Amino acid sequence: MSSVSLRSQRLRATNLLRDRTALLVVLILVTSVVMSVISPYFLVLDNLLTMTQFGAVIGLLALGQTLVILGGGGGIDISVGATLSLCGVLMGLSVGEGVNVWVAAGLALAAGLLLGALNGFAVTVVGIPALIATLGTLYLFGSAAQVLAGGTQVGGFDQAGFSFLGTGTVLGVPAQVLFVLLPAYALTAWVMRRSLFGRRVYEVGNNGQASRLVGSSPARTRFVLYCVSGLLAGLGAVVTNSWLLVARPGAGEGFELQSITIAVLGGTYIFGGRGRVSGTLLAVLLIVILGSGLQLAGVDPSWQGGVLGIVLVLAVVLNNAFLRERGERR
Amino acid sequence: MASDIGTRGAAAPVGQGEGRSRRNLGPVRQVVVPALLCLELLVFATLSDNFLTGANMANVILNSVDLALIAGGLTLVIILGGIDVSTGPALGVVAWVVGTSTVAGTSPALTIVLAIALGALLGLINGAIVSLLNVTAIIATLGTAAVFQTALFGLWGGTDLFAPPVSRYAAADRLLGVPTVAFLVLVVYAVLWYVTRYRAFGRHVYAVGNDTEAARLSGVAVRRVSLAAYVLVGGLVGLAAVVYMARVGVVQATSGTNLTLAAIAAVVVGGTSITGGRGSVVGTLFGVLFIAVLQNGVVLTGVPPLWNGVLVGMFILLAVGIDVVSERLSARNAASR
């Protein structure tokens, strides 16, 4: 009798842990409590809202990363940061040529799409393993950004209310979160859950061979995912430029690792097929709270990297443990 | 459900017929990188008079020793089907310890032993996370890379650490006009070559990379082999840190970081398959030379150094693209025959 209730209790506990959403919510709450103990400024609404703007850009990149990883077949995009840098510089240069800033933003998006398509081509058509293909384009795009910008930053974005996107707020909510991040996640979540394409991504990610046999093309699906990842990096470049009002050729450096960390932390299985957009959003929130809290506590931002690294490995160890348990039960 | 956890899924699309295709295209694959290297030497020699001089070639070698040592060890990890993206930050941490130890007046021999031991320890951490906790190599080493990077930041503490070379042999000292450290690289690569070709451990590395499950079933201690490979690359990172410190002479918060991707690039350009099971340290040596010559030649021919990455990226895509396409063509030939 008592052993039965004990077992059900333990089951409930592991269920809670196994559900990544619940785990992340708990982590977010715990972190928030700890941070508000450390700093009285933490739980002020203003601070909470301001904080979210730091998550907008990395959130966009992590979303693209999540999609590419979900598509399976060893899919990964470590060029996201370099793509962001290059799109940002291209946008800066076209503004310098007298192009309207909003048109230039459109160009940045198009450039992102194109660079993503290049990745997709290298991976799905040529057949280069994603890690290597995007390593190559990381060098290529990152250096191209430096070359085009001549090693310095490119500016001139302060026109036609463009800075509102990166620095403005509506009812205290940063514009980049309200108008870019949340719509991007909402749209993607809808596509992944409700549309044929979204279902196909999971299907391809779970078993590329089987999906080929039932007539859908894994290569085509994955190609689109790389394009979307590039597009989101372009969007990230627009937000970054609007925030800093200059395009830095090194703006995206280091984002590749962060975006992978967030995707995996959000519960995306590194070999594809399993994971949710909402998990990635929660992981972004957790990272933002962690980062901002550490900053308020006077810890140098550089220490965040180490914390993030430990969190990443722990997240996967937990993932493995749950997967193994589930596998044994069946 | 459980079966798809351990395997690397669709990572190796070319299954049967691979033995045949390898026999067909082995020569092609082995010739691609040396041929590109010759082409590169030719182009730079034509464009710059200062390129093919003894002094400049010595420079190329001096500047690529640390990269060569890391890439040599990394080759084994990649053949095994793993990856290590923490080598750069790990080198930074060891370099700081080497610098501190040298400044404190520790004997060179002890400093070198300390460096190798510390590097091996960091490799052991990677290996333990990968092979004992079953965390995918890319994730595990991404995590440790961040941790090592932060550790270096903590050790660095806001002031750059300047230190003299551990020994004059580790710096610019020459033997018969060749930098002494070049012989170190040759010895390390000769040992690695011998081990991967003729020792059980080396063959096990290939076996695990080709088919982990088959290797396990035929009695290979998969975890131990994998652990050893990560420790090996760690030890070589430690040795590389000694040479790095002698060459650069200063440790900063970001020391070593750009070696991570360069090392992977060298291994991959050298013909080692990123999905494991195929490759050689000799190829990696060519890959290292290729990248080192490229970086040197670009500067000498007056191209702004910013272009470096563009060229490196293009050659990664080119070299691996040729490899992948030729493999697919030969697989198709083999199938149609």
Interface residues (C-beta under 8 A of the other chain):
Chain A: G72 G73 G74 I76 A122 V126 G127 I128 P129 L131 I132 A133 L135 G136 T137 L138 Y139 L140 F141 G142 S143 A144 Q146 V147 G150 G151 G208 Q209 L257 I260 T261 V264 I270 F271 G272 D300 S302 W303 G305 G306 V307 L308 G309 I310 L312 V313 V316 V317 N320 L323 R324 R326 G327 E328 R330
Chain B: M1 A2 D4 I5 R8 G9 A10 A11 I83 I129 L133 N134 V135 T136 I138 I139 A140 L142 G143 T144 A145 A146 V147 Q149 T150 A151 F153 G154 A253 L261 I264 A265 V268 I274 T275 P304 L306 W307 N308 G309 V310 V312 G313 M314 I316 L317 V320 G321 V324 V325 R328
